[in-house]
Amino acid sequence: MAPRRLHFVWLGPELPVVWFLRRTVAELYPGWVVHVWTEPPADWPGAWQAAYDRAPDYARRADILRLWAMTAEGGVYYDSDFAGRAPLPAEILDAPFACAFLPRCADRDAQICVGGVVGSAANGLIVADRESPVLAELVALALAATPDAWMAYGARPMARVWTRHRFPLVPAEALFPGWATRSEPGAPERAWRHAFHEPPDDGECAAHLWLLGNQYALAQEWYERDRELTLRR
């Protein structure tokens, strides 16, 4: 069972909308410890620092830092572009390791097949007991990886570990819009509208905005536009 701790990673300047989105998740888990990682620990092992230094951008550095959070403390990790809707199911929270399933993946090295659907075991949402052997295997693969691809520290090693251990996956329908990717026009704003203007779908736990780069500035505009609505949260 994962400890009752929530983890987020944010590297670089932060807009108010990021704090707000994290709050929508944290409110679902009253009494849990919340840890926002904004930099790596000064005393973490050299292999971790080497992998972090190899990462060419904030996103892949965050991939390493979230694995450290799971290894050091365990708990539940959410990307900072989720809008919380409901807690994760008990069977996920009680698992020694689990992650999200996304039903699309163009990277063959990151693909898994679940019920005939090809997708990826995604690291945007991770549940882990710090003593989990699955986590230890995932960390070993990630620390040895060369970050030559977007998913080198995330979905690629996750796919290899899932193929061996078949750990639980958060189903796509729990993460609106499960069909979308960040490359699809309008996906982030559609997810925002759904999260703050529409009731949740059956079984939905979060809306994933799929924000990247300057899309956070757009989300800040939506947040300010819907200020009265979001202040009710």
N, C-alpha and C positions, 0 to 999 in steps of 0.2 A: 504494500500500500504506500502511495506517495505521501509525504508529509503535507500538512495543510499550510503550504507556502505558495504564494503567487510570485512569478518572476516576469519581469519585462526588461528588455534591453533597448537603450537609446543612446546613440553616439552622435555627438555634434549638437548644434543649436536646436532648441525645441520650441515648437509653436503651442499655444494654449490648447488647440484641438487634440494634440497628442495626449496631454494630461487628461482632457475630458474623456477621450476614448478609453484610456486605461481605467478611469473611474467607473465607467459603465460595466467593465469586467469585474473590478474589485468589489463592487456593491453586491455581486452575486454570491460572494463567499465571505459573509460576515464573520469576523473573528480570526480570519486567516492573516498571517504575516505577509506583507507585500514588500518586495525588494525590487527596486528599479536600478539596474546596472548601467552606469554611465561611463565606466572605464574598467579595464581589467584590474585585478588586485595586484599590488606591487610585489607580492611575494609568491605568486603562482609559479609552478615549475617551468623550467626552461623550454621543455617541449611545447608547452602551451603558448609561451611567448613567441617561439619560432613560428608556429602555425599562424598566430595572430599577425605577426609581422609580414608573413608571406601574402596575406590577404590584400588584394589591391583596392578594396573599397569598404565603405561602412557596412554594406550588407553582408559581405563574407566575414568581416571581423565580428559582426553580430552573430553569425552562425557559430563561431568558435566560443564566443562569450556565453551564449545560451547553454552550450554543452557544459561549460564550466559551472554555471549556476546549478544545473542538474547534478553534476558530480559533487560539488561542494556542499549543497544543501538538499537537493531533491525537491519535488513539488510539481507545480504546473506552470509551464511557460506559455505565454501568449505573445504573438506579435503585437506591436503597438498600433496596428491599423484594424483591429477587431472592435466591433461594437457589441457589447455583451447583451444577450437576450435571456438566457437561462443557464443555470449551472450545467456542467457536463454530467452525463448519466453516471450513476453510482458504479456501474460495471467498468467504466473508464477510469474514474477517480480511484477505484480500489485496485486497479491493475498495477503490477510492478513496473510496467512500461507500456505506453500507448502513444500514438500520434495521429495526426489528421490524414485522411485519404482525399486526394483530389483526382477526379475522374478524367483528367487530361494530362498528358505529358509528352512533349515532343522529343525529349532527351532519352534515347534508347537505354543509356546506362543508368537511368533513374526510374525506369518503368517497372511496375509490378502489375499483376492481373488479379483482380478480386471479383469473383462471381462473373467472370467473362468480360469485365470492364477493365480496360488498360488505363492506368493512371500512375500516381506517385504517392509514396509515403512521405508526407510533407512535414518539415520541421517548424512550421509557423505555429503549431500547437503541439506541445510535448507534455506528457505525464510520465514522471519517473521517480522511482525509489532510488536513492543515491547508491544503494548496494546492488542494483539490478545488473546481472551479467549481460543483459542486452545492451544496457547503457555503456558498460565497460567495452564491449566489442565495438559499438558505434564510435566511441571516443577514439579507440585505437586506429580505426580506419580513417577518421576525419583528421587526426593529427598527422597521419602519414601521407595525406593527400596533397596533390599539387593543385592550387586553385586556378586551373586553366579553363574552368567552365563555371557558369553561374551556380550550378547545383553541386559543385565538387565537395563542399563541406556539409551539405545538407541532404538532399533527396538521393544523391548517388550512393553514399554509404548507407543511408537509411534503407534503400532498396535491397542492398546486399544482406543487411541484418534481418530485414523482414522475411526475405526468402528462406533464411535459416530457421527463424524462430516463430514466425507467424503470430506476432503479438497483436493485441486488439488495435483496431483503427476507428477513429471517430468518423462516422459515415458522412458522405458528402452532403446529404440532405440536412445535416445538423449545422452546416456552415453555409449560409446563404451568401452569394449564389454559387452553389457547388459546381455549376457548369462553367463558370466564368474564369477567365485568366486576365491578368493585368493588360494584355495586349488587345483585348476586345474593347472597341470604342464605347465609352459611356458606362463601363462596368463599375468604376468607383462611385459615380454619382447615383447610379441605380441602387447600389448597396446602401448608400447613405439615405436615400429616400425611403427605402424599405425599412431600415433600422429605426428611423425617427418619425415616419409618417404612416406606417402600415403595421398591422398586427403581425407577430411572428408566425411563420409557417409551423405546421405540426412537427414536433421534434426538433425545432430549430434552437440552437444554443448560442449562436453568434452570427453576425453579418460581417463578412470579410470585405473590406474596402479595396484591397489590392493597391495600396498607395505606394508610389515610388518617386523619389526625387521631387520635382516641382509640383507633383500631385498633392503633396501635403499642403502647399500654399492654396490650392483649390479647395481642399477640405477645410482649411481655415476660413475661407470665404463662405462655405456652406454653414459652418458652425456659427459665424457671425450673423448670417442671414436668418438662421433658425434659432437665434439666441433665446427668444422667449420660450420656444418649445424645449430646447435642451436644458434650460434652467429648471424645468420641472423635474428633471431627473434627480 
